[in-house]
Amino acid sequence: MSQPQQKVSPQVPPAPPGVLKKVRTAHLLQMKQAGRPITMVTAYDAPSGALADEAGMDVILVGDSVGMVVHGMETTLPVTVDMMVMHTQAVARGSHRTLIVTDLPFMSYQVSVEQALQTAGRIMKEGGCAAVKLETGSESILPTVRALVEAGIPVMGHIGLVPQSINALGGYRVQGRDPQDAEHMLRLAQLIEAAGAFAIVLEMIPAPLAERITRALRIPVIGIGAGPQCDGQVIVLHDVIGITEHPPRFARKYLDGRAGILRAFRKYARDVRERSFPGPDETIE
């Protein structure tokens, strides 16, 4: 008697060769030194964390961008620590290899060094991330970076366009075009490195300036809208999969997810209305 054939699920291609079994902050420095570009993407839940992990991403950023792309907020400012803990927990359940970095949300670390230590400690303990990112747009943040690092909390800096200061900056626009501003940004990046940060994000700055900063720093530099010469790139998940209605100019859409999801929803609604779903294969007798 022949055995019934088993359905074979399509296999997802394995992670690229050379991908680490578990990524640590020290590995990013090794990647910079070896000239290997660092891959980083945002994720906000267990399925997206698992997919980023399986794809071989080096870093997952649980960004406060979750407020805008998941919760429909106009800016990142209303995002809370509770939200960041919840989304970090979800990503950590799905990802077991990729380095998880979580944003400290607006006004959860700016009041005092003690507040920053409490916030970062809680997000790491309850959320399960391995490092935190904080917007480091001025020298006033340097004592906080030092204190976090001394407490054993790895810190990723962030300069250029810092969305938590969007009202002070006057909108989402390129930073560092003025020569004086560019020199200040370079100096600030060097100070953040000296304070102990293990990496830094450059957002929306001219590519020549990003290249200067990348060459000047020993720590890895991750770009977003900062040109191709950074040590790595980060992009928002929803931009990658094409479900952002108005993606930024510097993003590249790798999947037309918005159109695909709309087609699926419309087909499902049509099948329900025509009573063709559920069919015999989806019905329990």
Summary of the structure (lengths in Angstrom):
residues: 285
radius of gyration: 21.1
end to end distance: 26.8
largest distance: 81.5
contacts: 891
relative contact order: 0.11
helix: 42%
strand: 13%
